[in-house]
């Protein structure tokens, strides 16, 4: 892949998102969001971002925008015409008896069973591979990533490492640019009354999942005190003790065990979307060295692509993107 400067990458993003490309649906916006939301799930040694990870986030985005908010995803003057993703999701909802009629707010994707999530993602993945992966690659002049759908051993896109570095550095800014163009398109495709609060609807198209399973793992692992202030946590309060994202969820848009700590309600409330003081980084890294050895499928899955340098990179990127650092109990 070509060597790209920071300016090169920014120019490619602008070309893909703004006026220079053909656009008949919202697919490219959703795909770019899926890439951004999965940046920290990528295997850095191979730079491969799996189709499954992309498809799961792509599906979650459309599940909530289409089934929950009933937002049309293409500009059309033909009654009843819709994108293939919309048709597949409405078909799935009908098959599974999921209520999603006019005025009905369907349950969020993260509340669906793992089997239903997997089935939905499998159906949407085919559409993503057929109509989005190649198109977005072309919009970024074949420089963002490489792919070969015929190579079953690859099963993902290979991100240009120069692109990865710039996307991580300017992650929040790229998210805002993407949202801005996405909102303009949705306003044209939908009735005015349906276009109300589009920014909030886009931001809620991916939600943090139920964290109770992580709370249970951390308790079983042996965390019995608040990570920040050291106050004892009562096991009897196990259902109410906050599970805190060390690096805020609003930045990484992902749930991984290595980024979770248990906190008392006071510290969790005060920390909010701030970054902990730098001294806490070495503490969580040492904790993660031990936690990575704790048995369990979720531990193994979530630590698969984890490194201390990645945590440092995420922290630095969050600071660069405007997140306040230095919070302490």
Secondary structure, 3 states (H helix, E strand, C coil): CCCCCHHHHHHHHHHHHCCCCCCCCCHHHHHHHHHHHCHHHCECCCCEEEHHHHHHHHHHHHHHHHHHCCCCCCCCCCCCCCCHHHHHHHHHHHHHCCCCCCCCCCCCHHHCCHHHHHHHHHHHHHHHHHHCHHHHHHHCCCCCEECCCCCCCCCEEEECHHHHHHHHHCHHHHHHHHHHHHHHHHHHHCCHHHHCCHHHHHHCCCCCCCCHHHHHHHHHHCCCECCCCCCECCHHHCCCCEEEECCCHHHHCCCCHHHEEEECHHHHHHHCCCEECCHHHHHHHHHHHHHCCCCCHHHHHHCCCCCHHHHHHHHHHHHHCCCCEEECC
